Amino acid sequence: MVDSKFHVVSSSVSGMSRKTILSLSAAAFAAFAAAAKPHVFSMSFKVTSLNGPIASEQAREKTFAWLRKNHFTKVWLESYRHGERVPSDLLARERDAFRAAGFAVSGMVTPTMLNDAPAGGKPPMVTCWSDSAAQNRLRAECVRAAELFDQVIVDDFLFSGCGDKCARCAALKRKLGMADWGAFKRHLMMDVARRCIVEPSRAANPKIDVIVKFPCWYQNWFRQGYSPVEEPRLFGSCWAGTETRDANPDPVQGCNLVGMLDDLSGGRCGGGWYDGLDSAPEKFVEQARYTILGGARESFVHCYDYLIADDPGVTPFGEKADRGHACAAAFEKEADGLFELAGLLNGAKRVGWNWVVSRDGTGTGVSRHAFDVDGRRYVAWQNTTGEERTLDDWNPSTQRKLLSLPDDAAATVSGGKIKLAPHAFALAECSHP
Ligand SMILES: [Zn+2]
């Protein structure tokens, strides 16, 4: 009943094996990376690693091989974060080295710590956006990135944490005659995005694709300054944060956000972003699967620093990156399966899923996803809990074949029941839609 190889279901995938990808010349790999693919796997590099190990050719060569082996064909290189910059000449050399190795290369700016530092201290992580000095620094960083790259993503710090205690924002809010802090912040962030990001970036590089990334905490977007309908139209593209990590009671939201943002933005959602912060390896892999199951066209894995490097650098709010190497190892084990899953889902029609997976409430903690592709129906289950789950969800007359990742022991069927190991993912091929 259980097939020993996941890839037997996806013979239509026009992918390449790890061995084949590793054996390609840089030019052949570049052609492969540039070709239209069902799904792109990309990895970001923070300022910390670009100023550190990645500046060395030897470390880069090792990284190229790891990326290729795990189906990555694109990288995002960050020019600014937390007050630290990668000098433009160094970044241009690194960009050119990745390109010469065949990777597609885009840029990244993280708009943190942009205000003046208080006496004897550091600027706040979350920027006060009514500060013209911060606006000017953001504009300068966006222009610098646009001069180096044709695609730049702005990390999800385009929100305001200010309130009545911020005299500068309170004064601007009064001047604008706005009573509501949420409305004020959405107005302010649109204004900053237009004047300091989009217009100057396009002036510096008319070809630029500049992307607004939405964090996964969608419940507070409207209070903190995010406008999921207007901002993607202003920028041209948006991205969904699918970084649900360990503590989120509803991890399937990573799946939902990609589709929701794509609908709200008129098809402008380029992909999903997740990271290894505060993540057990099995939750990291779950984020990877949900990003693909949600319909993302690109999986943006953040980042080399958290997952591969010895020094993860500073995390914004003290999140832990201490399990990053274990997350990378788990990803490596799953990479072929993720690649196959993405290939299988290419062009699939989603025909329903169960949105309620509350781990600690009355839900089972298992999400169920059905989709049709090439006249066949598939059903996938993700157990988000650390416990075994048995569901009355197996119909032997239609669900013909069970395929599971990463190994066959992850799921078994008996009679009308399917048993899922802790954190298991399973996929069933059904006889007909
Ligand atoms: Zn403020």
Boltz pocket constraint, residues with backbone or C-beta under 6 A from the ligand:
constraints:
  - pocket:
      binder: B
      contacts: [[A, 128], [A, 129], [A, 130], [A, 162], [A, 163], [A, 166], [A, 168], [A, 169], [A, 170]]
      max_distance: 6.0
